[in-house]
Amino acid sequence: MHVPTRTCIGCRERGAATELLRVVAFIDDSGEQVGATFAVVPDLARKLPGRGAWMHRDPACMAAAARRQAFARALRIAGKPQLDALAEAITGAGS
Ligand SMILES: [Zn+2]
């Protein structure tokens, strides 16, 4: 049986799509990127438009992705990612 897989942008390991968290870059209402940062938000329902990236629900993977600037690369967006909402989703989802 074929299970779709995705690659985590943090640790670069592949996992079942169901086990990975989809994240997207949140751009404000105007559709314009404001300033030199962008917010990375979790797409829990997997329905947000735009280019998504996938990662484990793991703070280590988030940190690795941030360190390697994988968010900007995976989401095709320039600037520095704001990870507050994502961090909250990951740490708040715990056990
Ligand atoms: Zn990972």
PDB file of the backbone (N, CA, C, O) and the ligand in Angstrom, with CONECT records:
HET     ZN  A 101       1
ATOM      1  N   MET A   1       0.848  -1.191   0.000  1.00  0.00           N
ATOM      2  CA  MET A   1       0.000   0.000   0.000  1.00  0.00           C
ATOM      3  C   MET A   1       0.885   1.243   0.000  1.00  0.00           C
ATOM      4  O   MET A   1       1.868   1.344   0.733  1.00  0.00           O
ATOM      5  N   HIS A   2       0.495   2.167  -0.843  1.00  0.00           N
ATOM      6  CA  HIS A   2       1.314   3.365  -0.965  1.00  0.00           C
ATOM      7  C   HIS A   2       0.878   4.442   0.023  1.00  0.00           C
ATOM      8  O   HIS A   2      -0.275   4.871   0.041  1.00  0.00           O
ATOM      9  N   VAL A   3       1.818   4.853   0.825  1.00  0.00           N
ATOM     10  CA  VAL A   3       1.556   5.954   1.747  1.00  0.00           C
ATOM     11  C   VAL A   3       2.386   7.146   1.280  1.00  0.00           C
ATOM     12  O   VAL A   3       3.601   7.036   1.110  1.00  0.00           O
ATOM     13  N   PRO A   4       1.727   8.280   1.073  1.00  0.00           N
ATOM     14  CA  PRO A   4       2.501   9.445   0.631  1.00  0.00           C
ATOM     15  C   PRO A   4       3.506   9.865   1.696  1.00  0.00           C
ATOM     16  O   PRO A   4       3.210   9.849   2.891  1.00  0.00           O
ATOM     17  N   THR A   5       4.673  10.231   1.253  1.00  0.00           N
ATOM     18  CA  THR A   5       5.695  10.656   2.197  1.00  0.00           C
ATOM     19  C   THR A   5       6.115  12.087   1.895  1.00  0.00           C
ATOM     20  O   THR A   5       5.961  12.583   0.779  1.00  0.00           O
ATOM     21  N   ARG A   6       6.643  12.722   2.910  1.00  0.00           N
ATOM     22  CA  ARG A   6       7.159  14.077   2.772  1.00  0.00           C
ATOM     23  C   ARG A   6       8.511  14.127   3.463  1.00  0.00           C
ATOM     24  O   ARG A   6       8.816  13.316   4.337  1.00  0.00           O
ATOM     25  N   THR A   7       9.299  15.085   3.054  1.00  0.00           N
ATOM     26  CA  THR A   7      10.608  15.235   3.679  1.00  0.00           C
ATOM     27  C   THR A   7      10.570  16.370   4.690  1.00  0.00           C
ATOM     28  O   THR A   7      10.150  17.483   4.373  1.00  0.00           O
ATOM     29  N   CYS A   8      11.004  16.084   5.886  1.00  0.00           N
ATOM     30  CA  CYS A   8      11.092  17.103   6.934  1.00  0.00           C
ATOM     31  C   CYS A   8      12.185  18.100   6.575  1.00  0.00           C
ATOM     32  O   CYS A   8      13.306  17.715   6.241  1.00  0.00           O
ATOM     33  N   ILE A   9      11.846  19.392   6.649  1.00  0.00           N
ATOM     34  CA  ILE A   9      12.849  20.395   6.295  1.00  0.00           C
ATOM     35  C   ILE A   9      13.865  20.589   7.410  1.00  0.00           C
ATOM     36  O   ILE A   9      14.864  21.286   7.233  1.00  0.00           O
ATOM     37  N   GLY A  10      13.608  19.972   8.559  1.00  0.00           N
ATOM     38  CA  GLY A  10      14.556  20.090   9.659  1.00  0.00           C
ATOM     39  C   GLY A  10      15.629  19.015   9.596  1.00  0.00           C
ATOM     40  O   GLY A  10      16.810  19.313   9.412  1.00  0.00           O
ATOM     41  N   CYS A  11      15.216  17.781   9.747  1.00  0.00           N
ATOM     42  CA  CYS A  11      16.181  16.683   9.794  1.00  0.00           C
ATOM     43  C   CYS A  11      16.395  16.016   8.446  1.00  0.00           C
ATOM     44  O   CYS A  11      17.276  15.169   8.298  1.00  0.00           O
ATOM     45  N   ARG A  12      15.579  16.403   7.451  1.00  0.00           N
ATOM     46  CA  ARG A  12      15.698  15.896   6.091  1.00  0.00           C
ATOM     47  C   ARG A  12      15.311  14.430   5.955  1.00  0.00           C
ATOM     48  O   ARG A  12      15.554  13.816   4.916  1.00  0.00           O
ATOM     49  N   GLU A  13      14.722  13.879   6.977  1.00  0.00           N
ATOM     50  CA  GLU A  13      14.267  12.494   6.871  1.00  0.00           C
ATOM     51  C   GLU A  13      12.856  12.456   6.311  1.00  0.00           C
ATOM     52  O   GLU A  13      12.059  13.372   6.513  1.00  0.00           O
ATOM     53  N   ARG A  14      12.573  11.389   5.612  1.00  0.00           N
ATOM     54  CA  ARG A  14      11.238  11.254   5.053  1.00  0.00           C
ATOM     55  C   ARG A  14      10.314  10.591   6.064  1.00  0.00           C
ATOM     56  O   ARG A  14      10.722   9.737   6.852  1.00  0.00           O
ATOM     57  N   GLY A  15       9.064  11.013   6.014  1.00  0.00           N
ATOM     58  CA  GLY A  15       8.093  10.407   6.907  1.00  0.00           C
ATOM     59  C   GLY A  15       6.739  10.402   6.239  1.00  0.00           C
ATOM     60  O   GLY A  15       6.532  11.086   5.237  1.00  0.00           O
ATOM     61  N   ALA A  16       5.823   9.642   6.783  1.00  0.00           N
ATOM     62  CA  ALA A  16       4.468   9.629   6.245  1.00  0.00           C
ATOM     63  C   ALA A  16       3.873  11.025   6.358  1.00  0.00           C
ATOM     64  O   ALA A  16       4.060  11.717   7.358  1.00  0.00           O
ATOM     65  N   ALA A  17       3.157  11.422   5.323  1.00  0.00           N
ATOM     66  CA  ALA A  17       2.586  12.764   5.314  1.00  0.00           C
ATOM     67  C   ALA A  17       1.689  12.991   6.526  1.00  0.00           C
ATOM     68  O   ALA A  17       1.557  14.114   7.013  1.00  0.00           O
ATOM     69  N   THR A  18       1.084  11.927   6.999  1.00  0.00           N
ATOM     70  CA  THR A  18       0.188  12.055   8.140  1.00  0.00           C
ATOM     71  C   THR A  18       0.930  12.365   9.437  1.00  0.00           C
ATOM     72  O   THR A  18       0.338  12.854  10.399  1.00  0.00           O
ATOM     73  N   GLU A  19       2.213  12.081   9.454  1.00  0.00           N
ATOM     74  CA  GLU A  19       2.986  12.300  10.674  1.00  0.00           C
ATOM     75  C   GLU A  19       3.712  13.630  10.678  1.00  0.00           C
ATOM     76  O   GLU A  19       4.254  14.055  11.698  1.00  0.00           O
ATOM     77  N   LEU A  20       3.716  14.281   9.524  1.00  0.00           N
ATOM     78  CA  LEU A  20       4.434  15.541   9.438  1.00  0.00           C
ATOM     79  C   LEU A  20       3.460  16.709   9.496  1.00  0.00           C
ATOM     80  O   LEU A  20       2.295  16.596   9.115  1.00  0.00           O
ATOM     81  N   LEU A  21       3.963  17.813   9.974  1.00  0.00           N
ATOM     82  CA  LEU A  21       3.168  19.023  10.091  1.00  0.00           C
ATOM     83  C   LEU A  21       3.416  19.895   8.871  1.00  0.00           C
ATOM     84  O   LEU A  21       4.561  20.166   8.508  1.00  0.00           O
ATOM     85  N   ARG A  22       2.324  20.334   8.240  1.00  0.00           N
ATOM     86  CA  ARG A  22       2.487  21.259   7.117  1.00  0.00           C
ATOM     87  C   ARG A  22       2.574  22.678   7.643  1.00  0.00           C
ATOM     88  O   ARG A  22       1.792  23.072   8.508  1.00  0.00           O
ATOM     89  N   VAL A  23       3.492  23.425   7.140  1.00  0.00           N
ATOM     90  CA  VAL A  23       3.610  24.825   7.543  1.00  0.00           C
ATOM     91  C   VAL A  23       3.619  25.696   6.287  1.00  0.00           C
ATOM     92  O   VAL A  23       4.081  25.280   5.225  1.00  0.00           O
ATOM     93  N   VAL A  24       3.105  26.894   6.435  1.00  0.00           N
ATOM     94  CA  VAL A  24       3.100  27.847   5.329  1.00  0.00           C
ATOM     95  C   VAL A  24       3.571  29.191   5.861  1.00  0.00           C
ATOM     96  O   VAL A  24       3.571  29.435   7.068  1.00  0.00           O
ATOM     97  N   ALA A  25       3.969  30.050   4.945  1.00  0.00           N
ATOM     98  CA  ALA A  25       4.331  31.413   5.313  1.00  0.00           C
ATOM     99  C   ALA A  25       3.062  32.248   5.328  1.00  0.00           C
ATOM    100  O   ALA A  25       2.300  32.258   4.361  1.00  0.00           O
ATOM    101  N   PHE A  26       2.843  32.940   6.423  1.00  0.00           N
ATOM    102  CA  PHE A  26       1.670  33.793   6.515  1.00  0.00           C
ATOM    103  C   PHE A  26       2.027  35.203   6.069  1.00  0.00           C
ATOM    104  O   PHE A  26       2.901  35.860   6.635  1.00  0.00           O
ATOM    105  N   ILE A  27       1.326  35.639   5.046  1.00  0.00           N
ATOM    106  CA  ILE A  27       1.514  36.998   4.556  1.00  0.00           C
ATOM    107  C   ILE A  27       0.250  37.773   4.903  1.00  0.00           C
ATOM    108  O   ILE A  27      -0.846  37.214   4.860  1.00  0.00           O
ATOM    109  N   ASP A  28       0.381  39.017   5.237  1.00  0.00           N
ATOM    110  CA  ASP A  28      -0.790  39.767   5.712  1.00  0.00           C
ATOM    111  C   ASP A  28      -1.811  40.015   4.601  1.00  0.00           C
ATOM    112  O   ASP A  28      -1.601  39.643   3.446  1.00  0.00           O
ATOM    113  N   ASP A  29      -2.908  40.645   4.975  1.00  0.00           N
ATOM    114  CA  ASP A  29      -4.059  40.782   4.093  1.00  0.00           C
ATOM    115  C   ASP A  29      -3.743  41.396   2.733  1.00  0.00           C
ATOM    116  O   ASP A  29      -4.351  41.050   1.720  1.00  0.00           O
ATOM    117  N   SER A  30      -2.807  42.287   2.732  1.00  0.00           N
ATOM    118  CA  SER A  30      -2.508  42.971   1.479  1.00  0.00           C
ATOM    119  C   SER A  30      -1.826  42.037   0.490  1.00  0.00           C
ATOM    120  O   SER A  30      -1.716  42.350  -0.695  1.00  0.00           O
ATOM    121  N   GLY A  31      -1.376  40.908   0.972  1.00  0.00           N
ATOM    122  CA  GLY A  31      -0.669  40.006   0.091  1.00  0.00           C
ATOM    123  C   GLY A  31       0.788  40.389  -0.098  1.00  0.00           C
ATOM    124  O   GLY A  31       1.544  39.726  -0.809  1.00  0.00           O
ATOM    125  N   GLU A  32       1.150  41.459   0.548  1.00  0.00           N
ATOM    126  CA  GLU A  32       2.526  41.914   0.439  1.00  0.00           C
ATOM    127  C   GLU A  32       3.313  41.445   1.649  1.00  0.00           C
ATOM    128  O   GLU A  32       2.792  41.380   2.763  1.00  0.00           O
ATOM    129  N   GLN A  33       4.535  41.129   1.418  1.00  0.00           N
ATOM    130  CA  GLN A  33       5.394  40.792   2.541  1.00  0.00           C
ATOM    131  C   GLN A  33       5.803  42.084   3.232  1.00  0.00           C
ATOM    132  O   GLN A  33       6.307  43.008   2.594  1.00  0.00           O
ATOM    133  N   VAL A  34       5.585  42.142   4.526  1.00  0.00           N
ATOM    134  CA  VAL A  34       5.884  43.352   5.266  1.00  0.00           C
ATOM    135  C   VAL A  34       7.231  43.207   5.954  1.00  0.00           C
ATOM    136  O   VAL A  34       7.459  42.267   6.715  1.00  0.00           O
ATOM    137  N   GLY A  35       8.100  44.130   5.681  1.00  0.00           N
ATOM    138  CA  GLY A  35       9.381  44.127   6.358  1.00  0.00           C
ATOM    139  C   GLY A  35      10.250  42.954   5.935  1.00  0.00           C
ATOM    140  O   GLY A  35      10.067  42.366   4.869  1.00  0.00           O
ATOM    141  N   ALA A  36      11.188  42.636   6.791  1.00  0.00           N
ATOM    142  CA  ALA A  36      12.183  41.636   6.438  1.00  0.00           C
ATOM    143  C   ALA A  36      11.886  40.298   7.088  1.00  0.00           C
ATOM    144  O   ALA A  36      12.735  39.407   7.117  1.00  0.00           O
ATOM    145  N   THR A  37      10.686  40.166   7.604  1.00  0.00           N
ATOM    146  CA  THR A  37      10.358  38.906   8.261  1.00  0.00           C
ATOM    147  C   THR A  37       9.053  38.353   7.709  1.00  0.00           C
ATOM    148  O   THR A  37       8.271  39.068   7.082  1.00  0.00           O
ATOM    149  N   PHE A  38       8.838  37.096   7.948  1.00  0.00           N
ATOM    150  CA  PHE A  38       7.547  36.491   7.620  1.00  0.00           C
ATOM    151  C   PHE A  38       7.223  35.492   8.709  1.00  0.00           C
ATOM    152  O   PHE A  38       8.115  34.902   9.320  1.00  0.00           O
ATOM    153  N   ALA A  39       5.940  35.311   8.943  1.00  0.00           N
ATOM    154  CA  ALA A  39       5.520  34.384   9.983  1.00  0.00           C
ATOM    155  C   ALA A  39       5.331  32.996   9.382  1.00  0.00           C
ATOM    156  O   ALA A  39       4.718  32.833   8.326  1.00  0.00           O
ATOM    157  N   VAL A  40       5.865  32.015  10.068  1.00  0.00           N
ATOM    158  CA  VAL A  40       5.624  30.629   9.671  1.00  0.00           C
ATOM    159  C   VAL A  40       4.528  30.092  10.572  1.00  0.00           C
ATOM    160  O   VAL A  40       4.660  30.086  11.796  1.00  0.00           O
ATOM    161  N   VAL A  41       3.456  29.647   9.960  1.00  0.00           N
ATOM    162  CA  VAL A  41       2.318  29.170  10.750  1.00  0.00           C
ATOM    163  C   VAL A  41       2.008  27.722  10.402  1.00  0.00           C
ATOM    164  O   VAL A  41       2.186  27.297   9.260  1.00  0.00           O
ATOM    165  N   PRO A  42       1.546  26.972  11.386  1.00  0.00           N
ATOM    166  CA  PRO A  42       1.178  25.584  11.119  1.00  0.00           C
ATOM    167  C   PRO A  42      -0.143  25.522  10.373  1.00  0.00           C
ATOM    168  O   PRO A  42      -1.071  26.275  10.670  1.00  0.00           O
ATOM    169  N   ASP A  43      -0.219  24.645   9.426  1.00  0.00           N
ATOM    170  CA  ASP A  43      -1.446  24.441   8.657  1.00  0.00           C
ATOM    171  C   ASP A  43      -2.067  23.134   9.127  1.00  0.00           C
ATOM    172  O   ASP A  43      -1.937  22.092   8.484  1.00  0.00           O
ATOM    173  N   LEU A  44      -2.740  23.215  10.257  1.00  0.00           N
ATOM    174  CA  LEU A  44      -3.222  22.003  10.902  1.00  0.00           C
ATOM    175  C   LEU A  44      -4.278  21.293  10.060  1.00  0.00           C
ATOM    176  O   LEU A  44      -4.355  20.064  10.060  1.00  0.00           O
ATOM    177  N   ALA A  45      -5.090  22.067   9.345  1.00  0.00           N
ATOM    178  CA  ALA A  45      -6.135  21.463   8.522  1.00  0.00           C
ATOM    179  C   ALA A  45      -5.632  21.135   7.116  1.00  0.00           C
ATOM    180  O   ALA A  45      -6.347  20.540   6.310  1.00  0.00           O
ATOM    181  N   ARG A  46      -4.400  21.529   6.837  1.00  0.00           N
ATOM    182  CA  ARG A  46      -3.781  21.290   5.519  1.00  0.00           C
ATOM    183  C   ARG A  46      -4.591  21.908   4.402  1.00  0.00           C
ATOM    184  O   ARG A  46      -4.727  21.330   3.324  1.00  0.00           O
ATOM    185  N   LYS A  47      -5.121  23.070   4.662  1.00  0.00           N
ATOM    186  CA  LYS A  47      -5.973  23.699   3.660  1.00  0.00           C
ATOM    187  C   LYS A  47      -5.532  25.108   3.301  1.00  0.00           C
ATOM    188  O   LYS A  47      -6.138  25.749   2.443  1.00  0.00           O
ATOM    189  N   LEU A  48      -4.496  25.587   3.942  1.00  0.00           N
ATOM    190  CA  LEU A  48      -4.064  26.941   3.627  1.00  0.00           C
ATOM    191  C   LEU A  48      -3.435  26.970   2.234  1.00  0.00           C
ATOM    192  O   LEU A  48      -2.746  26.036   1.827  1.00  0.00           O
ATOM    193  N   PRO A  49      -3.688  28.056   1.522  1.00  0.00           N
ATOM    194  CA  PRO A  49      -3.134  28.160   0.173  1.00  0.00           C
ATOM    195  C   PRO A  49      -1.637  28.455   0.216  1.00  0.00           C
ATOM    196  O   PRO A  49      -1.068  28.791   1.254  1.00  0.00           O
ATOM    197  N   GLY A  50      -1.055  28.319  -0.907  1.00  0.00           N
ATOM    198  CA  GLY A  50       0.350  28.692  -1.017  1.00  0.00           C
ATOM    199  C   GLY A  50       1.279  27.512  -0.847  1.00  0.00           C
ATOM    200  O   GLY A  50       0.871  26.383  -0.576  1.00  0.00           O
ATOM    201  N   ARG A  51       2.502  27.817  -1.014  1.00  0.00           N
ATOM    202  CA  ARG A  51       3.528  26.798  -0.939  1.00  0.00           C
ATOM    203  C   ARG A  51       3.713  26.361   0.509  1.00  0.00           C
ATOM    204  O   ARG A  51       3.853  27.194   1.405  1.00  0.00           O
ATOM    205  N   GLY A  52       3.712  25.092   0.724  1.00  0.00           N
ATOM    206  CA  GLY A  52       3.888  24.586   2.069  1.00  0.00           C
ATOM    207  C   GLY A  52       5.213  23.872   2.233  1.00  0.00           C
ATOM    208  O   GLY A  52       5.863  23.487   1.260  1.00  0.00           O
ATOM    209  N   ALA A  53       5.591  23.708   3.466  1.00  0.00           N
ATOM    210  CA  ALA A  53       6.763  22.902   3.785  1.00  0.00           C
ATOM    211  C   ALA A  53       6.328  21.905   4.855  1.00  0.00           C
ATOM    212  O   ALA A  53       5.309  22.095   5.518  1.00  0.00           O
ATOM    213  N   TRP A  54       7.094  20.865   5.010  1.00  0.00           N
ATOM    214  CA  TRP A  54       6.707  19.818   5.945  1.00  0.00           C
ATOM    215  C   TRP A  54       7.802  19.598   6.964  1.00  0.00           C
ATOM    216  O   TRP A  54       8.991  19.665   6.649  1.00  0.00           O
ATOM    217  N   MET A  55       7.392  19.339   8.167  1.00  0.00           N
ATOM    218  CA  MET A  55       8.385  19.074   9.213  1.00  0.00           C
ATOM    219  C   MET A  55       7.759  18.242  10.321  1.00  0.00           C
ATOM    220  O   MET A  55       6.539  18.204  10.481  1.00  0.00           O
ATOM    221  N   HIS A  56       8.617  17.579  11.078  1.00  0.00           N
ATOM    222  CA  HIS A  56       8.149  16.836  12.239  1.00  0.00           C
ATOM    223  C   HIS A  56       7.670  17.814  13.308  1.00  0.00           C
ATOM    224  O   HIS A  56       8.106  18.964  13.361  1.00  0.00           O
ATOM    225  N   ARG A  57       6.777  17.337  14.144  1.00  0.00           N
ATOM    226  CA  ARG A  57       6.366  18.138  15.300  1.00  0.00           C
ATOM    227  C   ARG A  57       7.429  17.999  16.370  1.00  0.00           C
ATOM    228  O   ARG A  57       7.205  17.380  17.410  1.00  0.00           O
ATOM    229  N   ASP A  58       8.554  18.565  16.113  1.00  0.00           N
ATOM    230  CA  ASP A  58       9.695  18.378  16.993  1.00  0.00           C
ATOM    231  C   ASP A  58      10.483  19.683  17.060  1.00  0.00           C
ATOM    232  O   ASP A  58      10.913  20.206  16.032  1.00  0.00           O
ATOM    233  N   PRO A  59      10.667  20.199  18.253  1.00  0.00           N
ATOM    234  CA  PRO A  59      11.414  21.455  18.377  1.00  0.00           C
ATOM    235  C   PRO A  59      12.810  21.354  17.776  1.00  0.00           C
ATOM    236  O   PRO A  59      13.344  22.340  17.269  1.00  0.00           O
ATOM    237  N   ALA A  60      13.397  20.172  17.833  1.00  0.00           N
ATOM    238  CA  ALA A  60      14.744  20.004  17.265  1.00  0.00           C
ATOM    239  C   ALA A  60      14.717  20.179  15.752  1.00  0.00           C
ATOM    240  O   ALA A  60      15.634  20.760  15.171  1.00  0.00           O
ATOM    241  N   CYS A  61      13.675  19.678  15.125  1.00  0.00           N
ATOM    242  CA  CYS A  61      13.568  19.831  13.677  1.00  0.00           C
ATOM    243  C   CYS A  61      13.314  21.291  13.317  1.00  0.00           C
ATOM    244  O   CYS A  61      13.841  21.786  12.320  1.00  0.00           O
ATOM    245  N   MET A  62      12.515  21.977  14.119  1.00  0.00           N
ATOM    246  CA  MET A  62      12.265  23.390  13.868  1.00  0.00           C
ATOM    247  C   MET A  62      13.562  24.184  14.002  1.00  0.00           C
ATOM    248  O   MET A  62      13.857  25.061  13.190  1.00  0.00           O
ATOM    249  N   ALA A  63      14.321  23.865  15.031  1.00  0.00           N
ATOM    250  CA  ALA A  63      15.574  24.573  15.251  1.00  0.00           C
ATOM    251  C   ALA A  63      16.558  24.304  14.125  1.00  0.00           C
ATOM    252  O   ALA A  63      17.277  25.200  13.684  1.00  0.00           O
ATOM    253  N   ALA A  64      16.580  23.068  13.669  1.00  0.00           N
ATOM    254  CA  ALA A  64      17.495  22.717  12.580  1.00  0.00           C
ATOM    255  C   ALA A  64      17.100  23.439  11.304  1.00  0.00           C
ATOM    256  O   ALA A  64      17.954  23.940  10.572  1.00  0.00           O
ATOM    257  N   ALA A  65      15.798  23.488  11.041  1.00  0.00           N
ATOM    258  CA  ALA A  65      15.322  24.165   9.838  1.00  0.00           C
ATOM    259  C   ALA A  65      15.641  25.657   9.899  1.00  0.00           C
ATOM    260  O   ALA A  65      16.039  26.260   8.903  1.00  0.00           O
ATOM    261  N   ALA A  66      15.461  26.239  11.080  1.00  0.00           N
ATOM    262  CA  ALA A  66      15.740  27.666  11.229  1.00  0.00           C
ATOM    263  C   ALA A  66      17.227  27.944  11.046  1.00  0.00           C
ATOM    264  O   ALA A  66      17.617  28.933  10.424  1.00  0.00           O
ATOM    265  N   ARG A  67      18.036  27.070  11.590  1.00  0.00           N
ATOM    266  CA  ARG A  67      19.475  27.270  11.523  1.00  0.00           C
ATOM    267  C   ARG A  67      19.956  27.217  10.078  1.00  0.00           C
ATOM    268  O   ARG A  67      20.843  27.972   9.681  1.00  0.00           O
ATOM    269  N   ARG A  68      19.372  26.333   9.309  1.00  0.00           N
ATOM    270  CA  ARG A  68      19.818  26.185   7.932  1.00  0.00           C
ATOM    271  C   ARG A  68      19.014  27.056   6.978  1.00  0.00           C
ATOM    272  O   ARG A  68      19.160  26.943   5.761  1.00  0.00           O
ATOM    273  N   GLN A  69      18.168  27.925   7.522  1.00  0.00           N
ATOM    274  CA  GLN A  69      17.326  28.800   6.714  1.00  0.00           C
ATOM    275  C   GLN A  69      16.475  27.999   5.744  1.00  0.00           C
ATOM    276  O   GLN A  69      16.236  28.409   4.608  1.00  0.00           O
ATOM    277  N   ALA A  70      16.033  26.867   6.211  1.00  0.00           N
ATOM    278  CA  ALA A  70      15.247  25.981   5.364  1.00  0.00           C
ATOM    279  C   ALA A  70      13.837  26.499   5.146  1.00  0.00           C
ATOM    280  O   ALA A  70      13.206  26.174   4.140  1.00  0.00           O
ATOM    281  N   PHE A  71      13.331  27.306   6.083  1.00  0.00           N
ATOM    282  CA  PHE A  71      11.977  27.832   5.905  1.00  0.00           C
ATOM    283  C   PHE A  71      11.931  28.750   4.694  1.00  0.00           C
ATOM    284  O   PHE A  71      11.065  28.610   3.831  1.00  0.00           O
ATOM    285  N   ALA A  72      12.856  29.676   4.634  1.00  0.00           N
ATOM    286  CA  ALA A  72      12.875  30.613   3.511  1.00  0.00           C
ATOM    287  C   ALA A  72      13.050  29.874   2.194  1.00  0.00           C
ATOM    288  O   ALA A  72      12.427  30.217   1.189  1.00  0.00           O
ATOM    289  N   ARG A  73      13.886  28.879   2.210  1.00  0.00           N
ATOM    290  CA  ARG A  73      14.162  28.148   0.976  1.00  0.00           C
ATOM    291  C   ARG A  73      12.962  27.297   0.564  1.00  0.00           C
ATOM    292  O   ARG A  73      12.556  27.289  -0.599  1.00  0.00           O
ATOM    293  N   ALA A  74      12.410  26.589   1.529  1.00  0.00           N
ATOM    294  CA  ALA A  74      11.304  25.682   1.204  1.00  0.00           C
ATOM    295  C   ALA A  74      10.043  26.455   0.813  1.00  0.00           C
ATOM    296  O   ALA A  74       9.260  26.007  -0.025  1.00  0.00           O
ATOM    297  N   LEU A  75       9.865  27.609   1.427  1.00  0.00           N
ATOM    298  CA  LEU A  75       8.650  28.377   1.172  1.00  0.00           C
ATOM    299  C   LEU A  75       8.863  29.425   0.086  1.00  0.00           C
ATOM    300  O   LEU A  75       7.944  30.167  -0.260  1.00  0.00           O
ATOM    301  N   ARG A  76      10.064  29.478  -0.440  1.00  0.00           N
ATOM    302  CA  ARG A  76      10.381  30.411  -1.532  1.00  0.00           C
ATOM    303  C   ARG A  76      10.045  31.836  -1.136  1.00  0.00           C
ATOM    304  O   ARG A  76       9.338  32.548  -1.850  1.00  0.00           O
ATOM    305  N   ILE A  77      10.558  32.233  -0.003  1.00  0.00           N
ATOM    306  CA  ILE A  77      10.264  33.573   0.467  1.00  0.00           C
ATOM    307  C   ILE A  77      11.526  34.111   1.124  1.00  0.00           C
ATOM    308  O   ILE A  77      12.277  33.375   1.766  1.00  0.00           O
ATOM    309  N   ALA A  78      11.741  35.403   0.951  1.00  0.00           N
ATOM    310  CA  ALA A  78      12.951  35.979   1.500  1.00  0.00           C
ATOM    311  C   ALA A  78      12.688  36.522   2.890  1.00  0.00           C
ATOM    312  O   ALA A  78      11.559  36.884   3.221  1.00  0.00           O
ATOM    313  N   GLY A  79      13.700  36.575   3.680  1.00  0.00           N
ATOM    314  CA  GLY A  79      13.568  37.197   4.983  1.00  0.00           C
ATOM    315  C   GLY A  79      13.787  36.224   6.113  1.00  0.00           C
ATOM    316  O   GLY A  79      14.177  35.071   5.931  1.00  0.00           O
ATOM    317  N   LYS A  80      13.514  36.750   7.285  1.00  0.00           N
ATOM    318  CA  LYS A  80      13.764  35.988   8.496  1.00  0.00           C
ATOM    319  C   LYS A  80      12.440  35.442   9.013  1.00  0.00           C
ATOM    320  O   LYS A  80      11.490  36.203   9.196  1.00  0.00           O
ATOM    321  N   PRO A  81      12.363  34.142   9.250  1.00  0.00           N
ATOM    322  CA  PRO A  81      11.101  33.564   9.713  1.00  0.00           C
ATOM    323  C   PRO A  81      10.805  33.883  11.172  1.00  0.00           C
ATOM    324  O   PRO A  81      11.694  33.856  12.023  1.00  0.00           O
ATOM    325  N   GLN A  82       9.543  34.183  11.441  1.00  0.00           N
ATOM    326  CA  GLN A  82       9.066  34.329  12.811  1.00  0.00           C
ATOM    327  C   GLN A  82       8.405  33.005  13.184  1.00  0.00           C
ATOM    328  O   GLN A  82       7.450  32.569  12.541  1.00  0.00           O
ATOM    329  N   LEU A  83       8.919  32.386  14.214  1.00  0.00           N
ATOM    330  CA  LEU A  83       8.496  31.015  14.495  1.00  0.00           C
ATOM    331  C   LEU A  83       7.644  30.880  15.754  1.00  0.00           C
ATOM    332  O   LEU A  83       7.413  29.769  16.232  1.00  0.00           O
ATOM    333  N   ASP A  84       7.181  31.996  16.287  1.00  0.00           N
ATOM    334  CA  ASP A  84       6.438  31.945  17.550  1.00  0.00           C
ATOM    335  C   ASP A  84       5.218  31.031  17.469  1.00  0.00           C
ATOM    336  O   ASP A  84       5.017  30.166  18.321  1.00  0.00           O
ATOM    337  N   ALA A  85       4.409  31.237  16.434  1.00  0.00           N
ATOM    338  CA  ALA A  85       3.167  30.468  16.322  1.00  0.00           C
ATOM    339  C   ALA A  85       3.470  28.989  16.089  1.00  0.00           C
ATOM    340  O   ALA A  85       2.783  28.105  16.600  1.00  0.00           O
ATOM    341  N   LEU A  86       4.488  28.755  15.326  1.00  0.00           N
ATOM    342  CA  LEU A  86       4.870  27.376  15.034  1.00  0.00           C
ATOM    343  C   LEU A  86       5.396  26.684  16.297  1.00  0.00           C
ATOM    344  O   LEU A  86       5.036  25.548  16.605  1.00  0.00           O
ATOM    345  N   ALA A  87       6.247  27.398  17.004  1.00  0.00           N
ATOM    346  CA  ALA A  87       6.808  26.832  18.228  1.00  0.00           C
ATOM    347  C   ALA A  87       5.696  26.494  19.230  1.00  0.00           C
ATOM    348  O   ALA A  87       5.731  25.475  19.919  1.00  0.00           O
ATOM    349  N   GLU A  88       4.719  27.387  19.278  1.00  0.00           N
ATOM    350  CA  GLU A  88       3.606  27.162  20.193  1.00  0.00           C
ATOM    351  C   GLU A  88       2.817  25.918  19.803  1.00  0.00           C
ATOM    352  O   GLU A  88       2.409  25.129  20.655  1.00  0.00           O
ATOM    353  N   ALA A  89       2.612  25.760  18.506  1.00  0.00           N
ATOM    354  CA  ALA A  89       1.865  24.597  18.021  1.00  0.00           C
ATOM    355  C   ALA A  89       2.621  23.304  18.306  1.00  0.00           C
ATOM    356  O   ALA A  89       2.025  22.283  18.652  1.00  0.00           O
ATOM    357  N   ILE A  90       3.907  23.363  18.159  1.00  0.00           N
ATOM    358  CA  ILE A  90       4.703  22.153  18.356  1.00  0.00           C
ATOM    359  C   ILE A  90       4.824  21.799  19.837  1.00  0.00           C
ATOM    360  O   ILE A  90       4.594  20.656  20.231  1.00  0.00           O
ATOM    361  N   THR A  91       5.177  22.763  20.629  1.00  0.00           N
ATOM    362  CA  THR A  91       5.359  22.469  22.042  1.00  0.00           C
ATOM    363  C   THR A  91       4.027  22.270  22.748  1.00  0.00           C
ATOM    364  O   THR A  91       3.923  21.500  23.703  1.00  0.00           O
ATOM    365  N   GLY A  92       3.000  22.983  22.258  1.00  0.00           N
ATOM    366  CA  GLY A  92       1.697  22.874  22.882  1.00  0.00           C
ATOM    367  C   GLY A  92       0.969  21.587  22.519  1.00  0.00           C
ATOM    368  O   GLY A  92       0.011  21.193  23.184  1.00  0.00           O
ATOM    369  N   ALA A  93       1.436  20.937  21.453  1.00  0.00           N
ATOM    370  CA  ALA A  93       0.772  19.716  20.992  1.00  0.00           C
ATOM    371  C   ALA A  93       1.242  18.495  21.762  1.00  0.00           C
ATOM    372  O   ALA A  93       0.755  17.384  21.557  1.00  0.00           O
ATOM    373  N   GLY A  94       2.185  18.722  22.639  1.00  0.00           N
ATOM    374  CA  GLY A  94       2.878  17.605  23.274  1.00  0.00           C
ATOM    375  C   GLY A  94       1.983  16.675  24.079  1.00  0.00           C
ATOM    376  O   GLY A  94       0.850  17.008  24.429  1.00  0.00           O
ATOM    377  N   SER A  95       2.499  15.568  24.343  1.00  0.00           N
ATOM    378  CA  SER A  95       1.942  14.429  25.061  1.00  0.00           C
ATOM    379  C   SER A  95       0.662  14.703  25.799  1.00  0.00           C
ATOM    380  O   SER A  95       0.112  13.805  26.436  1.00  0.00           O
TER     381      SER A  95
HETATM  382 ZN    ZN A 101      12.450  16.140  11.261  1.00  0.00          ZN2+
END
